[in-house]
Amino acid sequence: MACEHEQFHTDVNIDRIKKEENGKVEGFMAEIRIHCTQCNEPFVFIAPVIGMVWDGPAVSPGGQELRAPIRPRSSFGENVALPGFKITRRER
Protein backbone atom coordinates (compact mmCIF):
# COMPACT_ATOMS: atom_id res chain seq x y z
CA MET A 1 0.00 0.00 0.00
CA ALA A 2 1.26 3.50 -0.85
CA CYS A 3 2.35 5.76 1.98
CA GLU A 4 -0.13 8.52 2.89
CA HIS A 5 2.72 10.87 3.93
CA GLU A 6 1.15 11.94 7.22
CA GLN A 7 4.31 12.66 9.25
CA PHE A 8 7.28 14.79 8.23
CA HIS A 9 10.75 15.80 9.26
CA THR A 10 12.19 19.15 8.25
CA ASP A 11 15.85 20.15 8.24
CA VAL A 12 16.64 23.85 8.08
CA ASN A 13 20.12 25.29 7.75
CA ILE A 14 20.84 29.02 7.83
CA ASP A 15 23.96 30.19 6.01
CA ARG A 16 25.64 33.54 6.56
CA ILE A 17 26.87 34.75 3.18
CA LYS A 18 30.10 36.74 3.45
CA LYS A 19 32.01 38.85 0.95
CA GLU A 20 35.37 37.33 0.13
CA GLU A 21 37.16 40.69 0.08
CA ASN A 22 36.39 41.81 3.63
CA GLY A 23 34.59 38.89 5.31
CA LYS A 24 31.55 41.10 6.00
CA VAL A 25 28.15 39.34 6.10
CA GLU A 26 26.12 40.51 3.12
CA GLY A 27 23.15 38.17 3.39
CA PHE A 28 21.55 35.07 4.81
CA MET A 29 20.17 31.98 3.08
CA ALA A 30 17.72 29.42 4.50
CA GLU A 31 18.14 25.91 3.08
CA ILE A 32 15.16 23.65 3.76
CA ARG A 33 14.70 19.89 3.22
CA ILE A 34 11.60 17.79 4.03
CA HIS A 35 11.04 14.04 4.05
CA CYS A 36 8.26 11.68 5.13
CA THR A 37 9.17 9.97 8.41
CA GLN A 38 6.94 6.99 7.60
CA CYS A 39 8.58 5.96 4.31
CA ASN A 40 11.62 8.27 4.24
CA GLU A 41 10.66 9.65 0.80
CA PRO A 42 12.08 13.13 0.18
CA PHE A 43 9.74 15.89 -0.92
CA VAL A 44 10.66 18.17 -3.80
CA PHE A 45 9.98 21.90 -3.96
CA ILE A 46 8.28 23.39 -6.98
CA ALA A 47 10.05 26.55 -8.10
CA PRO A 48 10.85 28.14 -11.46
CA VAL A 49 14.53 28.77 -10.63
CA ILE A 50 17.24 26.14 -10.15
CA GLY A 51 20.43 27.19 -8.40
CA MET A 52 20.92 30.08 -5.98
CA VAL A 53 19.71 33.65 -6.37
CA TRP A 54 19.64 36.62 -3.98
CA ASP A 55 16.24 38.11 -4.80
CA GLY A 56 13.91 35.14 -4.45
CA PRO A 57 13.58 31.44 -3.74
CA ALA A 58 15.27 28.76 -5.84
CA VAL A 59 15.70 25.00 -5.63
CA SER A 60 18.68 22.70 -5.79
CA PRO A 61 19.11 20.47 -8.85
CA GLY A 62 16.60 17.71 -8.21
CA GLY A 63 14.37 20.05 -6.17
CA GLN A 64 14.96 18.46 -2.75
CA GLU A 65 16.29 21.67 -1.17
CA LEU A 66 14.59 25.05 -1.12
CA ARG A 67 17.07 27.94 -1.03
CA ALA A 68 15.43 31.11 0.22
CA PRO A 69 17.24 34.38 0.89
CA ILE A 70 16.25 35.87 4.24
CA ARG A 71 17.11 38.94 6.29
CA PRO A 72 16.39 40.22 9.81
CA ARG A 73 13.07 41.97 10.27
CA SER A 74 14.92 44.97 11.71
CA SER A 75 16.55 45.57 8.30
CA PHE A 76 13.20 46.93 7.08
CA GLY A 77 13.28 49.80 9.59
CA GLU A 78 9.86 51.09 10.63
CA ASN A 79 8.18 49.51 7.60
CA VAL A 80 7.67 45.85 8.58
CA ALA A 81 6.04 45.02 5.24
CA LEU A 82 8.15 43.79 2.38
CA PRO A 83 9.26 46.50 -0.02
CA GLY A 84 6.88 46.80 -2.96
CA PHE A 85 4.15 44.76 -1.25
CA LYS A 86 1.03 46.13 0.37
CA ILE A 87 -2.05 44.41 1.74
CA THR A 88 -5.32 46.31 1.75
CA ARG A 89 -8.76 45.27 2.91
CA ARG A 90 -11.86 45.95 0.90
CA GLU A 91 -15.38 45.71 2.23
CA ARG A 92 -17.75 43.64 0.10
C-alpha positions in Angstrom: 0.0 0.0 0.0 1.3 3.5 -0.8 2.4 5.8 2.0 -0.1 8.5 2.9 2.7 10.9 3.9 1.2 11.9 7.2 4.3 12.7 9.2 7.3 14.8 8.2 10.8 15.8 9.3 12.2 19.2 8.2 15.8 20.1 8.2 16.6 23.8 8.1 20.1 25.3 7.7 20.8 29.0 7.8 24.0 30.2 6.0 25.6 33.5 6.6 26.9 34.8 3.2 30.1 36.7 3.4 32.0 38.9 0.9 35.4 37.3 0.1 37.2 40.7 0.1 36.4 41.8 3.6 34.6 38.9 5.3 31.5 41.1 6.0 28.1 39.3 6.1 26.1 40.5 3.1 23.2 38.2 3.4 21.5 35.1 4.8 20.2 32.0 3.1 17.7 29.4 4.5 18.1 25.9 3.1 15.2 23.7 3.8 14.7 19.9 3.2 11.6 17.8 4.0 11.0 14.0 4.0 8.3 11.7 5.1 9.2 10.0 8.4 6.9 7.0 7.6 8.6 6.0 4.3 11.6 8.3 4.2 10.7 9.6 0.8 12.1 13.1 0.2 9.7 15.9 -0.9 10.7 18.2 -3.8 10.0 21.9 -4.0 8.3 23.4 -7.0 10.0 26.6 -8.1 10.8 28.1 -11.5 14.5 28.8 -10.6 17.2 26.1 -10.1 20.4 27.2 -8.4 20.9 30.1 -6.0 19.7 33.6 -6.4 19.6 36.6 -4.0 16.2 38.1 -4.8 13.9 35.1 -4.5 13.6 31.4 -3.7 15.3 28.8 -5.8 15.7 25.0 -5.6 18.7 22.7 -5.8 19.1 20.5 -8.9 16.6 17.7 -8.2 14.4 20.0 -6.2 15.0 18.5 -2.8 16.3 21.7 -1.2 14.6 25.0 -1.1 17.1 27.9 -1.0 15.4 31.1 0.2 17.2 34.4 0.9 16.3 35.9 4.2 17.1 38.9 6.3 16.4 40.2 9.8 13.1 42.0 10.3 14.9 45.0 11.7 16.6 45.6 8.3 13.2 46.9 7.1 13.3 49.8 9.6 9.9 51.1 10.6 8.2 49.5 7.6 7.7 45.9 8.6 6.0 45.0 5.2 8.1 43.8 2.4 9.3 46.5 0.0 6.9 46.8 -3.0 4.2 44.8 -1.3 1.0 46.1 0.4 -2.1 44.4 1.7 -5.3 46.3 1.7 -8.8 45.3 2.9 -11.9 46.0 0.9 -15.4 45.7 2.2 -17.7 43.6 0.1 
